[in-house]
Amino acid sequence: MLLPRALRSVLCVLCCAWLRTGAASRLKTPALPIQSEREPLPFKGVSGCSFGGRSYSLEDSWHPDLGEPFGVMHCVQCLCEPQKSRRGKVFGKVNCKNIKQDCPDPNCDHPVLLPGHCCKTCRKGDGDMKQTDAVLDNFEFFHEKGKDKEGDLHKSYNDRSYLSSEDMGPGESRTDFVALLTGGTDLGSSSGVARARFSLTRTSLAFSITFQRMDRPSKILFLDSDRTTAFEYRVPKGQPDMICGVWKNLAKPLMRQLQSEQLRIRMTTSTSRLDEVEGKIIKHRALFAETFSSTLTSEEENSGTGGIGMLTLSDTGNNLHFILILQGLIKHKDKEPVLVPIRVQLMYRQHILREIRANITSHDPDFAEVLTDLNSRELFWLSRGQMEITVTTEAQDPRQISGFITGRKSCDTIQSVMSSGDALTPGKTGGVGSVIFNLHDNGTLDYQVQVAGLTSDVVGLTIELKPRRRNKRSVIYDLTTDYNKASGQAVGSWSRLEARHIHMLLQNELFINVATAHSQEGELRGQIKALLYSGLEAPRHELPTPLAGHFVSPPVRTGVSGHAWVSVDKQCNLHYEIVVSGLSKADDLTVSAHLHGLAEIGELDDSSSSHKTLLTGFYGSQAQGVLKDMSVELLQHLDQGTAFIQVSTKLNPRGEIRGQVHVPNNCEFGTRGEVEEAEFDDLFVKDPEELKKDPHTCFFENQHQAHGSRWTPSYDKCFTCSCQKRTVICDPVICPVLTCSRTIQPEDKCCAVCDESKDPKDMKAPERVEEHPEGCYFEGDQKMHAPGTTWHPFVPPFGYIKCAVCTCKGSTGEVHCEKVTCPVLTCSHPVRRNPSDCCKECPEEERTPEGLEHSDMMQADGPRHCKFGKNYYQNSDNWHPWVPLVGEMKCINCWCDHGVTKCQRKQCPVITCSNITRREGTCCPECGDSKEEDDLLMKVPDKRRTLRH
């Protein structure tokens, strides 16, 4: 049958939805019920989404139907997400994602795929082992934490103030992962145990790692599904027990492996291989609610055992919920699961406070439980990090692991920006407040606060809950006595945090309030929340630079405030992180608590000769990055403290908020050239011994070459070679056609260049010295090119691209590449003389080519060929279509019929049995009456076909 006309638009929507799918970048929310696919909107005036000719209400979810012969995509789930336009109008946006990667692993030997389902399930009667997620469903806090804010208004102590995915900017949403690292049998049974927490934002994976009973790690390796090194992080020598890092620019295949829990992490030390630990990176629902944590280790040497605990307090009552992930406690190699009794104890100084007896299996040793009604002493010991959790097996070979419970640890910074726009009675004063916190294991909270631009003296500085009623504040700690009026700062420690306070602090449920003589209820206010670790060299342990409308010239009365961390590294590059706050939804529905502006750095002098450099344009509450190639003048102003950072908006394009920046540096001559070398040292390991260990290294001409590197072979300068995962690809250099009258052949180059030298008698004055006499560096071939030269770009692994020409602009040192424009041909049957040629030519005699190569399809004439998706097919070609988010659909055959694409689903015979199943890799359902019959049919496929036909 013909391809449905609606499929093209549906495929287009799926492609767009696939590119912007938020599975890896949205906060975890409860699963939405699948709505009827044919449920229309009540009337046209209601906002919603249109998909495939059907209408859906906001927050509806469905499986897309691509029409015949494709049918319903059961492994793709689409959601109509509510969005806001710049004018505040609510509309719907379709977001689709592949849900097959979220299918649970069936706990039976022969799972089946039922018709109309995406995930395999076990037959009735098969054993079903305990699943961690199933255990979690029994606990109140996993349901409560996932509810919307409106559903939590009955809570006794606070209204929820979580940042939902709708309240966050495009770059702020995140997905969390966790890993337990132990020394298994493959690694020699180390005594060490490590816990790693990961946060994925866009394509960056930030990680925070703590470790015990092992030497300080020197390297962290991320292993892909083939157990080859996908990323290596060398731990800086200055880092303490907490290891902080970022894996930037994850490739899409690795992102998919991360989401499907196929990546592993390994930590190695420089002292001994016995100290290596490794673990699987997994998603876990407990991460969303976790506020306390514990790392459990064994006193036994080289035991290879360990565990981590994720704990939280319930919202109502003093109940402690916890999940234990255990490794190595049960030494059992049989395929059948073994039930092992365990004893879990909560202890204080060897005194047993609580004890739980339960059973775990060798295949699923995780454990979850609730300890109800903790008394005041237990809560006190919990807040001070003095409560210990112990797990002991009661088998013939008993094993025990234990660890102290502390507040959740991470490399994130607990901070807050206080603004008048976020005050209980919002205003526009132009003032600013900034605070950073540090939570210790013993429950002590250090704080550094600064305020500026206030309308009157500070009379109160307090940490509070969200008020239950308007203007009825709930103060839990007063730090006014630590405030110094002369400096505008307050520095001190809060040593009596309760367990409930720690829980709320780490759940972003606390606020800091600044009251003044003119605003007794509060002139400035900010939510205390964690700022994700970025990996930049910004001094987050120091107070940031405050940004306020008060510092703009002339001052701006605004409700927006911000702060910024700024530093200059050894290569004289500027690292910056900016956080803004204070835009109210009531004031501007189009912004919705986000700032859309431009951040600039420049001199305090507002004269026309001031040096200004654009840092970044951003949408959201945060902006961060690295600024290179700074001018000497700006670096000097940073060193002298006469520079500023400014954030501009459409309402105030000359500056909404500003702050003076002082960054001492030794960059008298501007940015240093070592930055390029430093960057390449990070990308390619130069040490030959290290190269030998890398499984992706190439060996060529008696030398090891790093994966991704490019070089000119010694045997011929007219070739360029590249290393692509142990494979060396060498391509001949393709020289561009020169249009100049005189050419020369440099000895060390393959291609001739134009001779631009002039006769001395024609030279009237000395030529101006070029700014970049050394030429241009091109990343493709990793070579320097002389000013004015042209070449075809080299793009590994495809080689030289003849359809593009690059030119080195000598005056600026920039490389400019543009596509070759082919001439208009008058003949009816143009041909390409060589496969590497970019443009076709008219043949000497008009003739019809016997067949067109695949590369000819872009310029083919007539309806003989078909285009499907991004691919071209010749007449009579057959293929299986590829659908975004689903992949290749092997049960559908498409063919090209004189320029018309036709597709048809494979015809399946009619079956009459009641128990219908579908095996993986097959297109048609089959009877699944008994396991024995299935095994027989698998072994005798010819008989199966005879029976079915």
RALIN-V276815 format. One record per helix or strand of 3 or more residues. SS is the DSSP state (@ for helix, = for strand). FROM is the first residue (numbers start at 1). LEN is the number of residues. If there is no record, write none. Layout:
ss:SS from:FROM len:LEN
ss:SS from:FROM len:LEN
This chain:
ss:@ from:6 len:14
ss:= from:48 len:4
ss:= from:54 len:4
ss:= from:76 len:9
ss:= from:90 len:9
ss:@ from:100 len:3
ss:@ from:132 len:5
ss:@ from:140 len:7
ss:@ from:149 len:4
ss:@ from:165 len:3
ss:= from:175 len:8
ss:@ from:185 len:3
ss:= from:193 len:9
ss:= from:204 len:9
ss:= from:217 len:7
ss:= from:229 len:6
ss:= from:243 len:5
ss:@ from:252 len:8
ss:= from:264 len:6
ss:@ from:273 len:3
ss:= from:277 len:4
ss:@ from:285 len:4
ss:= from:292 len:6
ss:= from:306 len:8
ss:= from:320 len:8
ss:= from:339 len:10
ss:= from:351 len:11
ss:= from:367 len:5
ss:@ from:376 len:8
ss:= from:388 len:6
ss:= from:400 len:5
ss:= from:413 len:7
ss:= from:432 len:8
ss:= from:445 len:8
ss:= from:458 len:12
ss:= from:472 len:7
ss:@ from:480 len:3
ss:= from:489 len:6
ss:@ from:499 len:8
ss:= from:510 len:7
ss:= from:524 len:4
ss:= from:529 len:3
ss:= from:545 len:4
ss:@ from:549 len:3
ss:= from:561 len:8
ss:= from:574 len:8
ss:= from:595 len:9
ss:= from:612 len:9
ss:= from:622 len:6
ss:@ from:632 len:9
ss:= from:643 len:7
ss:= from:657 len:5
ss:@ from:674 len:10
ss:@ from:688 len:6
ss:= from:698 len:3
ss:= from:703 len:3
ss:= from:719 len:6
ss:= from:727 len:6
ss:@ from:760 len:3
ss:= from:776 len:3
ss:= from:783 len:3
ss:= from:804 len:6
ss:= from:814 len:6
ss:@ from:854 len:6
ss:= from:866 len:3
ss:= from:871 len:3
ss:= from:892 len:6
ss:= from:900 len:6
ss:= from:916 len:3
ss:@ from:931 len:9
ss:@ from:941 len:8
